[in-house]
Amino acid sequence: MDRHNGSDSGKPASAAAAADGGRGAGTATPAYQRIKDYILSQVQSGHWREGDAIPAEQALAKTFGVSRMTVNRALSELASEQVLIRVQGSGTFVAQQKFEATLVDIRSIAEEIRARGHAHRSELHRLERGKAREPLAGQFGVPVGAALFHSVIVHFENDLPIQVEDRWVNPEQAPDYMQLDFTRMTANEYLMRAAPLQGVRYRIEALLPPREIADMLHIPPQEPCLVLHRQTLSQGRVASIATLWHPGSRYQFAGGY
């Protein structure tokens, strides 16, 4: 890529001081680690994005004043950490990131993304008044035909779609839902205020996405998704039922207790 070429484009300030194998004067950081840190900074800042080719081993060796063996160690470790992908005969590329969400806390996805130092935005694909049908009516504990609100929102992390939020909401507990500006407040943020959380039920499964979901996530239909089904309860009633679709290649759930 042109933006990686040239003697001044992206050359780290520490390159001149780097020594082969990390034996440079005045520093205890091995050279391979400095190369790793430099590559990570380029990826995390968004200067190098998913699928971008990084400079060749020879170019990095020249920039840092080290051997190709040292560069190879840095690239191999980053590949094993799933930061880079090495393709024989083609080069080394920035891997798809697997963004992480916690199952313990019910947090806004916008909050999670910003906590990682990344930019969040959302696109509203559907906002409508609907009627409860089975099995949805039974899950909400309302009669068949009762009014419900329905929204479909795509969430982006650094302009990469990472979640399709398909949500049904009980109007009795969230009466202003249809008036929300979803570019300024997420559905979850509003619901946490309008219907204070009392409990959560959830389950996770791997599913192939319908064509509409795949298109919104910018993935092929044959790529499995991690799907989180979540009910939130407030004041003894189900306030919201959400189906959250995540591309399996760039998302993971984590937690602890």
N, C-alpha and C positions, 0 to 999 in steps of 0.2 A: 504494500500500500504506500502511496506517495507520502502520506503524512508521517511515515516511519523512516523515510530516507533522508539523507543529508547529514552533514556533520553537526548541525545545531538543533535538528528537530528531535526534541524529547531526550537529548543526552543528559543523563543524570549528573548533578553537580559533583557527586562523589566519584565519578568514573575515573578522573585523572589520578585519584589516590588509591584506586583499587589495585590490589596485587594478586597475582596468581596463587590460588589455594588459600587466600586470606592471610598472607604473611606480610601485608603492607605495614609500613611504619606508622605508628601513632593510632592504630585502630585494632580492636580485638574482634571485630565482626568479620567472619570469613567472607571471601569474595563471592562465593556462590550464594551466600545469604543476602548480600547486597544486591545481587542480580535478581534474586527472588523478590526482595522488597521493592525494587524498582518496577518489576513487571506487575506485581500486585497493585502498586500505586496507580499505574496506568489503567488497569482494569477497573479498580474500585472508583476511580475518578470519572469513568465513562469515556476516557480518551481512546481506549481500545475497547471495542464492543464485541458481543457474541459473534463468532464467525470470522472476526478480523484475523489476518495473518500477522504474527509478530515478526520482528527482525530475525534474520537467519542467524544460526550459531556463529558463523564467521563474523558477521557484523557486530554482534554482541561482544564477542571476544575482543574485537578491535576497539570498541567503545570503552570497555572496562579494562583493557590491557591485561587480559588473562588468556589462558589456553582454552581451546574448545572443549577440553575435558571438564573444565570447571563450569563452563556454560551448560554443558550437557547434564551435569549433576543438578543444576538449578532447574532446568527445564523438566528433567525426569521427575523431580520431587513435586513440581507444580502439576505435572500430569497425573501423578498418583493422588494428589489432593483434589483432582477434578477441576482445577483452574484452567488448565490447558489441555488441548488434544493434539497429539503428534500423529501425523499422517505420513507414512512412508512414501517418499518421492514427491510429496507436495509441500511439506513444511509443518509449522506449528501454529495452532489457531487458538483463540480464546474460546473456552468451552461454554456451553449453556450453564447459567447459574441455577442452582436449586435453592429457591428462596424458602425460608423456614417460618412456620407458624407454630404457636403453642396451643395445646389442647386444654391446658389448665385454666388460663385466664380468657374471659370473653373480651377481647380487645378489638377496637376498630382496626380494619386492615390498613387504613391510612396511617394510624398510629404506629403499627408494626413496621410499615415501610419507612416512615420518617425516622424511626428509632435506628434503622440501619443506615441512615444518612442518605437515603434515596428519595426521589421525587415520586409523589403519588398524584394520579389524576383518575377520573372516572368518566364513563360514558353511559348515559341512560338510554337503554334500548326499548324499554316498555314500562309504562305506568298506567294502570287501569283499575277500574272497579270491576270485580268479578263476583261470582256466586259460588258458594261452597258446594262441591260435589264429593261423593265418596271416592277414595277414603279420606279426603281432606277434611270433610265435615266432621267425621268421627275423631280425627286427630285433634281438631280444635275444640271438640265438644259442643258444636253448634248444629242447628238443624240444617238439613240439605236445603240449599237455596239461600242461606243466610249470606249477607254481604261480607265480602273480604276485599282487601286491597292487594294488588299484585304488582311487583316490579322486577325488572331484569336489568342488572347493572354490570358493566365490565370494569374491573379495576386494573390499573396499569402501574407497574413499577419501572421507573426510568423508561417509559414508553413501551414497555413489554407487557402484554396482557398476561396476568397471572391468576385471575379469578373471574369467573362468571357467577354472579350472585343472583339466584332465582328465589325470590322471597314472597311469601304470603303473610299478610298482617291482619290482625283482628282490629277492626275500626273502633270498637268500644274501648280499646286500651291505647290506641294510637290514632286519635281522630284527625290530626293535622298531617297525616302521612302524605296525602296527595298534594299538599301544598309545599312540600320540602324542595329546596334547591340542592340536589344531590351533588352538585359540583362544589358546594361549600360545606356540606355535612353528610357523612355517611348514614345509611339507614341504621346501622348499629349504634352510632352515636346518639341519634334521635331516640331510638327505642330505649336506650339505657336511661334517658331522662324521662321520657313519657311513661314508661312501664318498668319501674325499677326491678332489677333482676332478682328473682326468687330461687330459680333452679334452672338446670339445663339437662336436656337429654340429647345424646348424639351417637352417631355410628359412622364408620368410614368404610368405603369399599372402592375397589378399582373397577372402572367401567369404561367401555368405549363410548366416546361422546356422540350424540346426535350431530348431524351435519351443521345445524345452526350453532350449536355450542362450539364445535371445532372451528368454524369460521370466525367466531368472536374471539377465540383464543389463538388464532393464526397457527393452527396445527392441522395435520392430516387426520381424517376420521379414524385411521387405524392406530393412532397414538393413544394409549390408555390414559385416563385421567384419575386423579385421586379425588373422590367425591365425599364431602362432609355433609351429612344430613343432620340438621340441628334444630331442636325445638327450644325456645326460651319461654320460661314461665314467670308470670308476675301476678301477685295477689290471687294465687290459687288457680289461675287460668293460663292457657297457652296464648301468649301474645304474638308470637311469630314462628313460622316454620320456614327454614331456609335450606336450599340445596346449593352447595358451594362447589363449583367445578374448578379443578386446578390441573394444568398440564403436568403429567407425571414426570416428564423429562426435566422440569425446572422448578419443582416444588416438593417440599417434604414437611411432615409434621414432627414436632419434637415436644418433649415435656419431661417432667420429673416431679417427685414428691418426697 
